[in-house]
Amino acid sequence: MASTSWQAILALGLFFALTGIALALWNRKETRTYYGSLASRRDVKEFITHEPKRPWLGAWGIGGRISLIIGGLLLIAAAVLRLIFF
């Protein structure tokens, strides 16, 4: 196996891991911004109870978790390939 194979897998793993971290941080920012804007209004029932649920607020977080899992698995695969073949 060429040395570039595990390096490509490593690069993809790092890309997915960094993307996952960025998406998780973006999710936190969007959620705080949304509920922060609700806190400034007179009717704060939705701010306190978070009802009705807003599924689009969690989409960035779910995507971030999936990306972190894929990135972690790719990083592990690259490390195993590096140890086996070199």
MARVO-965196 format. One record per residue (C-alpha): x, y, z; residue in three letters. Coordinates in steps of 0.1 Angstrom, whole numbers, plus 5000, padded with zeros to 4 digits. Layout:
residues N
XYZala
...
This chain:
residues 86
500050005000met
501450344990ala
502150595018ser
499750835002thr
496750605009ser
496850645047trp
497751015043gln
494551065022ala
492450895048ile
494151105075leu
493351425056ala
489751325051leu
489451235088gly
490851575098leu
488551745074phe
485451575088phe
486551625124ala
487251995119leu
483952035101thr
482151855129gly
483652095155ile
482752395134ala
479152275130leu
478752205167ala
479952555175leu
477652695148trp
474752515164asn
475452655198arg
475653015183lys
472352975163glu
470552835194thr
471753115217arg
470953375191thr
467453245185tyr
466453205221tyr
468253535230gly
466053715206ser
463053555222leu
464153675256ala
463854035245ser
460154005236arg
457254065260arg
455853705257asp
458653485269val
456753155272lys
458652995243glu
461953115257phe
461252955291ile
459552625279thr
461252585245his
457852485232glu
457052435203pro
460252245195lys
462252395166arg
463852095148pro
465852315125trp
467852445155leu
469252095162gly
470152015126ala
473552175128trp
474251985160gly
473251655145ile
475251715114gly
478251805136gly
477951485156arg
477751275124ile
480751455110ser
482751405142leu
481951035142ile
482950985105ile
486151195111gly
487050995142gly
486550665124leu
488750785095leu
491450895118leu
491450555135ile
491550385101ala
494550595090ala
496350525123ala
495850145119val
496950155083leu
500050345092arg
500950095119leu
500249795098ile
502049895066phe
504950105080phe
